[in-house]
Each structure stands twice: as structure tokens, then as C-alpha cells.
Amino acid sequence: MSETATELTRSRPTAPEARLRFQVTDWMAASPERRGRAAWLDWAGAPAQPAADAAAPVPASLRRRLRQAGLLAAEALFGLAPLTGQPRLVFCSRHGEFQRNLNLLRQLVAEEPLSPTDFSLSVHNAIAGLISIASGNRAGHTAIAAGRESFQAGLLEAAVLVKAAPEQPVVLVHYDEPLPTPFEPFRDPAETPIGLALVLKAAGSGPAVTMTLEPAREEKAGTEPAESPSLAFLRFLLGGADELSLTGRWRTWRWRHAA
């Protein structure tokens, strides 16, 4: 690669890249500390909402095969009110079920046979595939990993899909957990076990949100968030704040409540 090309790949964007609008018509979150809408509304300091339709339980076949991060993703997704038709699914996670990969590495070091289950489910889109099969969804899915900005990238993908096909809802599923003990030096202090599912539509009864990407200012680029991006967005969605902005290495992601 030439020196000029190298500099181009390192340069910051100079103009906004996206201005998108969508509505979040349903949501559900799960963590080891909080389960159910009431607990999350209380956490966000938000008023109570009307009771949602009965949610489907997580199938036993998934509970047997998933670990904590995957189970939180499944609990959030199956906790949504039933949807008419089949939505497009977008899964995003920074680490995925990293414990599986750690187990495989330990087995390799010990020269033990690799676990077939861990091996088959160690790829990043395995959770998306398992949950799609269990839920009978054939609309297709996307699995995204984008470092610290994995949630933001997943939400961008979901919003673009809504804009491209307004007649089809999109369900965003974010799940993650901190890296296990041997990787503590690489942990992000804001990371916490979380599963979050959001239903995005072009129009509906939920809150309308606009999303903008802007170049990150030099002095704020890569700033450490106080809480994980998915939790910050959920707090913004449920709480009273008019705006949320999160600055990554190259971009500032900004969301506003829209009329």
C-alpha cells in the first residue's frame, strides 16, 4: 500500500455519514441483576408502561446449548411481544460467547479432544443461527462485531435495513459479557453481562428516534463511557433525556427523540 493510501485509510471522516429515523416499538432487556420490564423501568427512572402481550419462553433446546451471554440474548428476544410476520434479525456483540473459545484454547494446550459443541458454536454468528432456528425465523440475519462500538454498528445496520425496506420490522439483539479472568487486563470497565432486544420499524406506536453519525472531535475521540453503549441507549430510550451522544475512535454517534 502506498504512503498516500495509508494516510487516507487513517484520516477521519469530514462529513456526517448518516441521518436516519426509526421507531422503537418494543424492547426487552435481561441481565443477571434485572429481568422483566418493571425492573428496567425502575432502573431507568421511567414511568410504568402498559403490560405487554405474554412473551414466549426460551426453548429448552436453547437453554441446554447456550452460555450466559447467549442466554441473555435469547431471554431478551423471546421476551418481546409477538410480532406479525417475520422480522429481519441483526445480532451484535463485541466478544460473543468468548468462554467457548477459551475452553477450546485450554483443550488445545492440554492436548485434549476439542468439544464438538464448543467448536461448532464458537463462530460469531452461531448464536444468531441457533436463535433463528429456534424461533422459526427465515427472514435472514446479520451478525456484527465492531469492537467497543459493536452496539452502535448493530443499531446502524438495523436502522439502514428499516430505511431500505420500511414494510419489514427489524429486531436488533445486542448481547455481551466481560472477558473471562485470564483476559482481565483487556477488560473494558463499562462492560457488563447484558442482553437487549429492540424492535425497529419505520412507523409505529413507539418512540421515534433520529440517528446521526458525525466526525469525532480530537479531544473526545475514544473517550471511555461510564456505562456500556447498549445500557446508555436503553436509559436514553426509557428516560427523560432528549439526546444521547457516544464518541468512539472515529465517530460520534448521536440519537435524539423526534416528534
C-alpha positions in Angstrom: 0.0 0.0 0.0 1.4 3.4 -0.9 2.1 6.1 1.7 -0.7 8.2 0.4 -3.2 5.3 0.6 -2.1 4.6 4.1 -2.8 8.2 5.2 -6.2 8.1 3.5 -7.2 5.0 5.5 -6.2 6.7 8.7 -7.9 10.0 8.0 -11.0 10.9 9.9 -14.4 11.4 8.1 -15.0 15.0 7.4 -18.8 15.0 7.0 -21.8 13.3 8.6 -22.3 9.8 7.2 -25.9 9.0 8.1 -29.1 10.7 9.3 -31.7 8.0 10.0 -35.1 7.9 11.6 -36.8 4.9 13.1 -39.3 4.0 15.8 -38.6 1.5 18.6 -42.0 -0.2 19.0 -40.9 -2.8 21.6 -37.9 -3.6 23.8 -36.7 -6.1 26.4 -33.5 -6.5 28.3 -32.0 -9.1 30.6 -29.1 -9.2 32.9 -28.1 -11.3 36.0 -29.4 -8.5 38.2 -32.6 -7.4 36.3 -35.2 -9.3 34.4 -38.6 -8.1 33.3 -39.7 -4.7 32.1 -40.7 -3.4 35.6 -37.1 -3.8 36.9 -35.6 -2.0 33.9 -38.2 0.8 34.0 -37.3 1.3 37.7 -33.6 1.3 36.9 -34.1 4.0 34.2 -36.4 6.1 36.5 -39.1 5.8 33.8 -42.9 5.7 34.4 -44.6 2.3 34.2 -45.8 1.2 30.8 -48.9 -0.8 29.8 -48.4 -4.6 30.2 -47.1 -6.2 27.1 -48.5 -9.3 25.5 -47.4 -12.6 27.0 -43.8 -13.4 25.9 -42.7 -16.8 24.7 -40.3 -18.8 27.0 -36.8 -19.6 25.8 -37.0 -23.1 24.3 -35.3 -25.8 26.3 -33.1 -26.7 23.4 -31.5 -23.3 23.5 -31.1 -23.3 27.3 -29.1 -26.5 27.0 -26.7 -25.2 24.4 -26.2 -21.5 25.3 -23.9 -20.0 27.9 -24.6 -16.8 29.8 -24.2 -14.3 27.0 -26.3 -16.3 24.6 -29.0 -17.0 27.2 -29.3 -13.3 27.9 -29.7 -12.6 24.2 -32.4 -15.3 23.9 -34.2 -14.1 27.0 -34.4 -10.6 25.6 -35.5 -11.7 22.2 -38.2 -14.2 23.4 -39.3 -11.6 25.9 -40.6 -9.3 23.2 -44.3 -9.2 22.4 -45.2 -11.5 19.5 -44.7 -9.9 16.1 -46.8 -10.3 13.0 -44.8 -11.8 10.2 -41.0 -12.4 10.3 -38.6 -9.6 11.1 -35.1 -9.3 9.9 -32.7 -10.1 12.7 -29.5 -8.2 13.5 -27.2 -9.5 16.2 -24.2 -7.6 17.6 -21.7 -8.4 20.2 -18.1 -7.4 20.9 -16.9 -10.7 22.4 -19.8 -13.1 21.7 -19.6 -16.3 23.9 -15.9 -15.9 24.4 -15.8 -18.5 27.1 -16.2 -21.2 24.4 -13.1 -20.0 22.6 -11.2 -20.0 25.9 -12.3 -23.6 26.6 -11.1 -24.6 23.2 -7.7 -23.0 23.7 -7.3 -24.8 27.1 -8.2 -28.1 25.5 -5.6 -27.5 22.7 -2.9 -26.7 25.3 -3.8 -29.8 27.3 -3.8 -31.8 24.0 -7.3 -32.9 24.8 -10.1 -33.6 22.2 -12.0 -30.4 21.4 -15.6 -30.2 22.5 -17.8 -30.6 19.4 -20.4 -28.3 20.9 -17.9 -25.5 21.7 -16.2 -25.9 18.3 -19.5 -25.7 16.3 -20.8 -22.7 18.3 -17.5 -20.7 18.6 -18.1 -18.7 15.4 -19.5 -15.2 15.9 -22.8 -15.9 14.0 -23.6 -19.2 15.8 -25.9 -17.5 18.3 -27.8 -15.8 15.5 -28.2 -19.1 13.7 -29.4 -21.0 16.8 -31.9 -18.4 17.8 -33.2 -18.0 14.2 -33.8 -21.8 14.0 -35.4 -21.9 17.5 -37.7 -19.0 16.6 -38.5 -20.3 13.2 -37.3 -17.1 11.6 -36.3 -17.4 7.9 -36.1 -13.7 7.1 -32.3 -13.8 7.4 -29.9 -12.4 10.0 -26.7 -10.4 10.3 -24.0 -10.8 13.0 -21.8 -7.8 13.7 -18.7 -7.3 15.8 -17.1 -3.8 15.8 -15.1 -3.6 19.0 -16.2 -1.0 21.5 -18.8 0.3 19.0 -20.5 -3.1 18.3 -23.8 -1.9 19.7 -23.7 1.3 17.7 -22.8 -0.6 14.5 -25.6 -3.0 15.0 -28.1 -0.3 15.6 -26.9 1.5 12.4 -27.3 -1.8 10.4 -30.8 -2.2 11.8 -31.8 1.4 11.0 -30.5 1.1 7.5 -32.5 -2.1 7.0 -35.6 -0.3 8.2 -35.0 2.6 5.7 -34.3 0.1 2.8 -37.5 -1.9 3.5 -40.0 0.1 5.6 -42.6 -2.6 5.4 -40.5 -5.1 7.3 -39.6 -4.7 11.0 -36.1 -5.3 12.2 -35.1 -6.8 15.6 -31.7 -5.8 17.0 -30.3 -8.2 19.5 -27.2 -7.0 21.5 -25.5 -9.3 23.9 -22.2 -9.3 25.7 -20.3 -10.0 28.9 -16.9 -9.1 30.3 -13.9 -11.1 29.2 -13.1 -14.0 31.5 -10.4 -13.9 34.2 -7.3 -14.7 32.1 -8.0 -11.6 30.0 -8.7 -9.1 32.8 -6.1 -6.7 31.6 -8.1 -6.2 28.4 -11.5 -5.7 30.0 -13.5 -2.6 29.4 -14.6 -1.2 32.8 -18.0 -0.4 31.3 -18.7 -3.9 30.1 -21.4 -5.9 31.9 -23.5 -9.0 31.1 -26.4 -7.8 29.1 -29.0 -9.0 26.5 -31.0 -6.3 24.8 -33.6 -6.7 22.1 -35.2 -3.7 20.2 -37.9 -3.8 17.6 -37.3 -1.1 14.9 -40.0 0.0 12.4 -40.3 2.8 10.0 -43.6 3.8 11.7 -45.4 2.6 14.8 -46.6 3.4 18.2 -43.2 3.6 19.9 -40.8 6.5 20.5 -39.3 8.0 17.3 -35.6 8.4 17.2 -33.2 10.1 14.8 -29.6 8.8 14.5 -26.7 10.9 13.2 -23.0 10.0 12.7 -20.5 12.9 13.0 -16.7 13.1 12.9 -15.3 12.7 16.4 -13.5 15.8 17.8 -9.9 15.1 18.5 -10.2 15.9 22.3 -13.1 13.5 22.7 -12.1 10.6 20.4 -12.1 7.3 22.1 -13.4 8.6 25.4 -14.3 5.9 28.0 -18.1 5.7 28.5 -19.5 5.5 32.1 -21.7 2.5 31.1 -22.0 0.2 28.2 -23.4 1.7 25.0 -26.4 -0.6 25.0 -27.3 0.4 28.6 -26.8 4.1 27.8 -29.1 3.8 24.8 -31.8 1.9 26.8 -31.6 4.6 29.6 -32.0 7.3 26.9 -34.9 5.4 25.3 -36.8 4.9 28.6 -35.7 8.0 30.5 -36.3 11.7 30.0 -33.1 12.8 28.3 -33.6 14.5 24.9 -30.3 13.4 23.4 -27.6 10.8 23.8 -24.1 11.0 22.2 -21.3 8.4 22.4 -17.9 9.2 21.0 -15.8 6.4 19.6 -12.4 6.4 18.0 -13.5 8.0 14.7 -17.1 9.0 15.1 -19.7 10.5 17.4 -23.0 8.6 17.4 -25.9 10.8 18.3 -29.5 10.0 19.0 -32.4 12.4 19.6 -36.0 11.8 20.4 -38.1 13.0 17.5 -41.7 14.3 17.4 
